[in-house]
Amino acid sequence: MYSYKKVEISGVNTFFLPTLSWERMHKLFEQLAEGGTEVREELIKGNLKLVLSVLKRFKNRGENMDDLFQIGCIGLMKAVDNFKLEHNVNFSTYAVPMILGEIKRYLRDNNYLHMSRSIKVTAQKVQEVRESLLQKNQKEPTVSELAEVLGISPEEIILACNANLEPLSFFEPVFNDSSDPVQVMDLLSDQEEDRCWLENIALKEALEQLSSRERYVIIERFFRGKTQSEVAKKLGISQAQISRIEKNALRLLRNFYREDIGAEK
């Protein structure tokens, strides 16, 4: 859950993107209210990982990740420009929906779910073989017959046939009898998955506020299922020390989740 799947972006070393501490981000937004392009630039650069987090949702959909990264950055810039400390939410909570919304608008404007080129080629071959067998045998060929002639699996035949249907827009209305129509994108999205995804982003942001030792202990204990004794042995310290580190780290994580950006310190 903690480690990101790598997203490749041309010209960007995604492993070394900067991150901002809670205190630094709060201070920068205070300064941003007074103006200053350097402050804005630091806020944008310090939150690019939020864009990468959103991009993971689109990684295997055949979209150009470089293009989506640029679009996501536009959403991030809008979030930085419109965010106010008075919103009383963490910046990531405010920014992620704006980044996602910008990408969805881009996909809506481009309008279609595109088939990959290989599937298009297969679909064309399936259609040609189908017509040939239909003319020869005077009956509709089965999936198995098509697969045998083409030398591919029945599953690939089915995938190609389904993909060869009329392209479907992400934002085509499915139920349009109200002022808030349900669109294809809404049906593709699982609410529970979205909730977990947003929580994972918040958790990663919280973990980055810990010291390297605290973060290591939390990951080993709660993500990798190690005992306090096992972690203590790895670090060469006592179990009692691990217990204290863990207790303090959990307290910091709880505070981070509860703390609002606009709260008094």
Secondary structure per residue as TSV (DSSP state, phi and psi in degrees):
chain	resnum	aa	ss	phi	psi
A	1	M	-	360.0	-36.0
A	2	Y	-	-75.1	-42.7
A	3	S	S	-84.7	135.9
A	4	Y	-	-78.7	142.4
A	5	K	-	-71.4	136.3
A	6	K	-	-67.1	134.2
A	7	V	-	-113.3	119.8
A	8	E	-	-84.5	122.8
A	9	I	B	-126.7	126.5
A	10	S	T	-60.6	129.0
A	11	G	T	78.3	5.3
A	12	V	B	-126.1	122.5
A	13	N	-	-85.6	96.4
A	14	T	G	-69.3	-15.1
A	15	F	G	-77.8	-22.0
A	16	F	G	-118.1	26.8
A	17	L	-	-70.2	137.8
A	18	P	-	-71.6	155.4
A	19	T	-	-127.7	150.6
A	20	L	-	-105.4	138.6
A	21	S	-	-71.4	162.2
A	22	W	H	-56.6	-46.2
A	23	E	H	-64.8	-42.9
A	24	R	H	-64.5	-41.6
A	25	M	H	-65.0	-41.9
A	26	H	H	-60.4	-44.4
A	27	K	H	-64.5	-41.4
A	28	L	H	-63.8	-39.5
A	29	F	H	-68.7	-31.1
A	30	E	H	-64.8	-42.3
A	31	Q	H	-70.3	-34.4
A	32	L	H	-62.8	-33.4
A	33	A	T	-62.7	-22.8
A	34	E	T	-93.8	-2.3
A	35	G	-	96.0	160.7
A	36	G	-	134.0	116.5
A	37	T	H	-71.9	-31.8
A	38	E	H	-65.8	-38.9
A	39	V	H	-63.9	-45.4
A	40	R	H	-60.4	-43.3
A	41	E	H	-63.4	-40.0
A	42	E	H	-66.0	-38.6
A	43	L	H	-64.6	-40.0
A	44	I	H	-67.4	-50.3
A	45	K	H	-62.5	-35.4
A	46	G	T	-75.7	-6.0
A	47	N	T	-123.9	15.5
A	48	L	H	-63.0	-24.4
A	49	K	H	-64.9	-24.5
A	50	L	H	-65.0	-38.2
A	51	V	H	-63.8	-43.6
A	52	L	H	-61.9	-37.3
A	53	S	H	-61.3	-41.6
A	54	V	H	-69.2	-39.0
A	55	L	H	-62.2	-27.7
A	56	K	G	-58.6	-27.3
A	57	R	G	-68.9	-21.4
A	58	F	G	-111.0	10.4
A	59	K	T	-61.4	-39.3
A	60	N	T	-110.4	33.0
A	61	R	T	-107.8	9.5
A	62	G	T	78.5	11.4
A	63	E	-	-88.5	156.6
A	64	N	-	-76.8	111.6
A	65	M	H	-67.2	-32.0
A	66	D	H	-61.8	-43.5
A	67	D	H	-64.1	-45.0
A	68	L	H	-65.2	-33.6
A	69	F	H	-63.0	-44.6
A	70	Q	H	-63.0	-41.5
A	71	I	H	-66.4	-42.1
A	72	G	H	-61.2	-36.5
A	73	C	H	-65.1	-33.5
A	74	I	H	-62.8	-43.6
A	75	G	H	-61.6	-39.9
A	76	L	H	-64.0	-43.3
A	77	M	H	-62.2	-40.0
A	78	K	H	-63.8	-38.5
A	79	A	H	-64.8	-44.2
A	80	V	H	-61.4	-42.8
A	81	D	H	-69.7	-28.7
A	82	N	H	-103.1	-12.2
A	83	F	-	-71.1	140.1
A	84	K	-	-128.6	141.9
A	85	L	G	-59.5	-26.9
A	86	E	G	-68.4	-10.5
A	87	H	G	-64.4	-22.9
A	88	N	-	58.3	39.9
A	89	V	S	-138.4	158.7
A	90	N	-	-63.7	147.6
A	91	F	H	-59.9	-38.8
A	92	S	H	-61.6	-36.9
A	93	T	H	-62.2	-35.6
A	94	Y	H	-80.4	-39.6
A	95	A	H	-78.5	-40.3
A	96	V	H	-58.3	-46.8
A	97	P	H	-62.0	-32.2
A	98	M	H	-70.8	-39.0
A	99	I	H	-64.3	-46.8
A	100	L	H	-62.8	-41.2
A	101	G	H	-63.5	-38.3
A	102	E	H	-64.5	-41.6
A	103	I	H	-67.2	-40.4
A	104	K	H	-63.8	-38.3
A	105	R	H	-64.5	-38.8
A	106	Y	H	-62.2	-44.8
A	107	L	H	-66.0	-36.1
A	108	R	H	-64.2	-43.5
A	109	D	H	-66.8	-34.7
A	110	N	H	-76.8	-21.6
A	111	N	-	83.7	-31.2
A	112	Y	-	-128.9	152.5
A	113	L	-	-81.0	114.5
A	114	H	-	-91.9	138.7
A	115	M	-	-74.8	149.0
A	116	S	-	-69.5	156.9
A	117	R	H	-61.3	-39.1
A	118	S	H	-64.4	-38.3
A	119	I	H	-68.6	-37.7
A	120	K	H	-61.2	-42.8
A	121	V	H	-63.3	-44.8
A	122	T	H	-62.3	-43.1
A	123	A	H	-60.4	-39.2
A	124	Q	H	-66.0	-41.5
A	125	K	H	-65.5	-40.8
A	126	V	H	-59.8	-44.3
A	127	Q	H	-62.9	-41.3
A	128	E	H	-64.7	-45.0
A	129	V	H	-67.3	-39.9
A	130	R	H	-58.4	-47.9
A	131	E	H	-63.7	-37.4
A	132	S	H	-65.7	-46.8
A	133	L	H	-68.1	-36.4
A	134	L	H	-63.5	-41.8
A	135	Q	H	-69.1	-37.3
A	136	K	H	-73.3	-45.0
A	137	N	H	-102.0	-7.2
A	138	Q	S	59.3	31.3
A	139	K	S	-155.6	157.4
A	140	E	-	-67.7	126.1
A	141	P	-	-70.6	151.0
A	142	T	-	-81.2	166.5
A	143	V	H	-61.1	-40.4
A	144	S	H	-63.4	-39.5
A	145	E	H	-65.3	-42.1
A	146	L	H	-63.6	-42.3
A	147	A	H	-63.9	-39.8
A	148	E	H	-65.3	-43.4
A	149	V	H	-65.8	-41.4
A	150	L	H	-85.0	-14.5
A	151	G	T	71.2	32.1
A	152	I	S	-128.6	172.8
A	153	S	-	-77.9	155.0
A	154	P	H	-58.0	-34.1
A	155	E	H	-61.6	-39.5
A	156	E	H	-66.9	-34.7
A	157	I	H	-62.4	-48.1
A	158	I	H	-62.0	-44.3
A	159	L	H	-59.0	-44.9
A	160	A	H	-66.0	-40.6
A	161	C	H	-65.0	-42.7
A	162	N	H	-66.0	-39.8
A	163	A	H	-68.7	-23.3
A	164	N	T	-83.1	0.6
A	165	L	S	-70.6	171.4
A	166	E	-	-56.5	129.6
A	167	P	-	-56.3	143.9
A	168	L	-	-111.9	129.6
A	169	S	-	-75.5	140.3
A	170	F	T	-55.3	-35.1
A	171	F	T	-110.3	18.9
A	172	E	-	-69.8	127.8
A	173	P	E	-63.8	136.4
A	174	V	E	-101.4	-46.5
A	175	F	E	-120.7	115.1
A	176	N	-	-126.2	39.0
A	177	D	S	-103.2	21.8
A	178	S	S	-147.3	177.9
A	179	S	S	-74.3	-11.3
A	180	D	S	-125.9	78.0
A	181	P	-	-66.1	149.0
A	182	V	E	-85.3	128.8
A	183	Q	E	-110.5	166.9
A	184	V	H	-55.3	-42.2
A	185	M	H	-56.9	-37.1
A	186	D	H	-64.6	-37.8
A	187	L	H	-74.5	-27.5
A	188	L	H	-75.5	-19.6
A	189	S	-	-93.9	130.6
A	190	D	-	-96.2	122.1
A	191	Q	H	-62.6	-40.4
A	192	E	H	-65.2	-39.6
A	193	E	H	-63.7	-41.4
A	194	D	H	-61.8	-43.4
A	195	R	H	-62.3	-45.9
A	196	C	H	-63.8	-38.6
A	197	W	H	-63.1	-45.7
A	198	L	H	-65.6	-36.8
A	199	E	H	-65.5	-37.2
A	200	N	H	-63.7	-39.8
A	201	I	H	-62.9	-44.7
A	202	A	H	-63.6	-38.6
A	203	L	H	-65.5	-43.9
A	204	K	H	-61.8	-41.3
A	205	E	H	-62.0	-39.9
A	206	A	H	-67.3	-42.7
A	207	L	H	-60.8	-32.8
A	208	E	T	-71.5	-12.4
A	209	Q	T	-82.2	-13.6
A	210	L	S	-82.3	161.7
A	211	S	-	-70.2	163.8
A	212	S	H	-60.4	-37.9
A	213	R	H	-69.6	-44.5
A	214	E	H	-61.1	-43.4
A	215	R	H	-62.6	-42.3
A	216	Y	H	-61.0	-45.2
A	217	V	H	-62.8	-45.0
A	218	I	H	-63.1	-44.0
A	219	I	I	-65.0	-45.0
A	220	E	I	-64.4	-40.8
A	221	R	I	-75.6	-46.3
A	222	F	I	-106.1	-15.5
A	223	F	I	-105.1	-29.5
A	224	R	S	-113.0	1.8
A	225	G	-	69.3	24.3
A	226	K	-	-80.8	150.9
A	227	T	-	-80.7	164.8
A	228	Q	H	-61.5	-37.1
A	229	S	H	-63.9	-41.9
A	230	E	H	-65.0	-41.2
A	231	V	H	-68.3	-39.9
A	232	A	H	-61.0	-41.1
A	233	K	H	-63.9	-40.7
A	234	K	H	-64.4	-38.2
A	235	L	H	-89.4	-11.5
A	236	G	T	73.0	32.2
A	237	I	S	-130.0	176.9
A	238	S	-	-80.5	160.4
A	239	Q	H	-63.7	-34.7
A	240	A	H	-62.4	-38.3
A	241	Q	H	-65.9	-41.2
A	242	I	H	-60.9	-41.6
A	243	S	H	-60.7	-42.2
A	244	R	H	-67.3	-42.9
A	245	I	H	-61.8	-44.9
A	246	E	H	-62.3	-45.3
A	247	K	H	-61.3	-43.9
A	248	N	H	-67.3	-40.9
A	249	A	H	-64.0	-42.5
A	250	L	H	-64.3	-36.6
A	251	R	H	-63.3	-43.6
A	252	L	H	-63.9	-40.5
A	253	L	H	-64.3	-42.9
A	254	R	H	-61.8	-43.0
A	255	N	H	-63.4	-38.1
A	256	F	H	-64.1	-42.2
A	257	Y	H	-66.9	-36.0
A	258	R	H	-82.1	-27.7
A	259	E	-	-73.6	131.9
A	260	D	-	-98.1	148.3
A	261	I	T	-60.2	-34.7
A	262	G	T	-90.3	4.2
A	263	A	S	-69.4	151.6
A	264	E	-	-72.8	144.7
A	265	K	-	-99.8	360.0
